[in-house]
Amino acid sequence: MIWWIELLLFGLLITSAIVALQVKDMIAAVASLSVYSFLAASLLALMGAVDVALTEAALGAGVTGVLLTAAISVLRRRSVD
């Protein structure tokens, strides 16, 4: 019944992972990883693992995004390669 929503979320999950690997700007990579975490949490919630989805949303998109952004603000913003 909702298999097409899960398939769409999985496709967006793969796309956001590829974008995170390809961008040169570190802040954009952190934003893409936060989107990845939110999509993973949405996919987990649709599959019925609501507790895991809440943990993924809180830690993956929230805390990790803030910590990585704070670390990048101390370092250079652009990657070397």
SVG drawing of the C-alpha trace seen along z (x, -y; Angstrom):
<svg xmlns="http://www.w3.org/2000/svg" viewBox="-2 -30 46 32">
<polyline fill="none" stroke="black" stroke-width="0.4" points="0.0,0.0 2.7,-2.5 5.6,-0.7 5.9,-3.5 6.5,-6.1 9.2,-3.9 10.8,-3.5 10.7,-7.2 12.2,-7.9 14.9,-5.3 15.7,-6.9 16.0,-10.4 18.2,-8.8 20.6,-7.6 20.5,-10.9 21.3,-12.9 24.2,-10.6 25.7,-11.1 25.2,-14.8 27.0,-14.9 29.9,-13.1 30.1,-15.3 29.8,-18.9 32.9,-20.9 31.5,-23.2 31.6,-21.6 28.5,-23.4 26.5,-22.1 27.8,-18.6 26.6,-18.9 23.2,-20.1 23.0,-17.2 23.9,-14.8 21.2,-16.3 18.7,-15.8 20.0,-12.2 19.3,-11.6 15.8,-13.1 15.0,-10.9 16.3,-7.9 14.2,-8.8 11.1,-9.1 11.8,-5.8 12.3,-4.1 9.0,-5.6 7.1,-4.3 8.6,-0.8 7.2,-0.9 10.4,-1.6 9.2,-4.8 11.7,-4.7 14.6,-4.3 13.3,-7.0 13.0,-9.5 16.6,-8.7 17.9,-9.1 16.1,-12.4 17.3,-13.8 20.9,-12.6 21.5,-12.5 19.8,-15.6 20.0,-17.7 23.1,-17.1 25.4,-15.9 24.5,-18.7 25.2,-21.4 28.5,-19.8 29.7,-19.4 28.7,-23.0 30.6,-24.3 33.7,-22.3 33.6,-23.6 33.3,-27.2 36.7,-26.8 38.3,-25.2 38.3,-26.1 35.0,-25.9 36.0,-24.6 37.7,-21.2 41.1,-21.0 40.4,-18.8"/>
</svg>
